[in-house]
């Protein structure tokens, strides 16, 4: 039996997600809370990955995609306009991250002040290790 999912007219397609990471991304992007069409496909056959997940977001391109590179840096994001792909980019590990995770230092001001968002600079892309811009401690992102 073949599963058919219509293509989107405008929006983004998050592709080449390692199988099993699609739900994590869906949750991190808070797509359960949105009022526009979103599709999560899991365990889709892939010649590159064997199996992969795909997320299609209709009528939106303004989604913060920084978290994608933290979860799976090999993801591809396709921009769709009028039913055609007009752009394609690999995500990669973001160089700078703001507000997506907490500093590992419990005494850091970003953990104790409601008005300060944690802000980090990438120092080791292989191990996804960041340095806090407030206290200089190192934090490794964990899914």
N, C-alpha and C positions, 0 to 999 in steps of 0.2 A: 504494500500500500504506500502511495506517495503522499507526502504532506505538502500542501500548497499554501504558501504565504504570499500575499500580494506585495508587490514592490510599493515603496512610498513615493509620493509625488514631490514632496519637499520635506527636508529634515536631514537627519544624520543616521548612518548605519555604522555601528561599532562592530568591527569584524575581526576575525582571527584571535578571538578570546580563547585561551586555553580552556578546554572542557572542565566545567565545575566552577570557573571564576565568574561566569555570567551572572549568577545570582548574587554574588558578593558585590559586583559592580552595580547591579540593579538596586541593591540595598544602599550602597554608599552614595549613589546619585539621587536617592530618595524618589525613585521613579514610581513607587507604589502610591505616592501622594499627589501625583500630577493629574491634571484634568484634560490631557491630550493623549492621543493614541500612542501606545508603546507596546512593542512585541519583544519577548525574550524567547529565543530559540536555543534549546540545549541539546548537546550531543549530536550535532549535525555532522554528516560525513564531510571530511576535508582531505584533499589530496596532500596538502602540506602538513597538517597536524594529526591526521587520522580522524579525530573528532574535535569539534570546536563549538563554542557558543557564539551567538550573534544577538545584538540588541538593535532594534529599529525604533527610532524616535521620530514621529510624524510632526511636521510643522514647527520644529524647534531646532535651532543651531546654536543657541546661547547657553549650552550646558557647560559647566565647569568640568573640563576633561583632565585636569591635573592628576586627579586620583587614579586615572586609568594607568598611567605609567608606573605608579607605585604598586599596583596590583599585578600588572602584566605589561612590561615594556614593549612587547612585540605586537601589541594591538594596532590595528589600522582603523582610522576614522575616515569614512567617505561622506562627503557633503553632496546632498541631492537637491537639485532645483529643476522644476518642471519635468520630473521623471528621469533626468539624466544626471550622472555623476559629474560634478563640476570641479571637484577637488578631492584629493586623497592624501592623507599624511600618516606617517608612523608616529606613535605617541612618544615612546622613549621615557626615560626617567627624568622628571622635571628638575631643573637646576635650582629653582627657588620654590618654596612651598609656604603658604600662609594659611593658617587656620584649619588644616586638614587632620592634624594629629597633635598630641601634647608633647611637651618636652619631658625627657626622662628624669630631669632634676626636680625633685619635689619642692625645692626652695626657689626655683626660677620664678621671676616676677610674672611670667606669662601663665603660670599655673595658679597664681594667687590674686591677680587683678582682673576683674571682669571686663575691663575696657581694653585690655591688651590681647591681641591675637598672637598665638605662637607663630614664629617666623623662622624659617630654616634655610640654610644654604647647603647644597650637595657637596660633600667632601670625598665620597667614595661611591661611585655609581655601581660598581660590581656588587658591593654588599648593601647598597641602598642606605648609606649612612649620611646623616645630616648633622650640621652644627647649628646650634641655637644662636640666633642673632642677639639674644638678650644676655645669656649667661655663658655662652661658648661651650657648653656641654655637648656631647655627641649623643644622638638619638638614632636608632635604627628603626625604620618603619617596619611594622609587623601587620600583615593582613588581618 
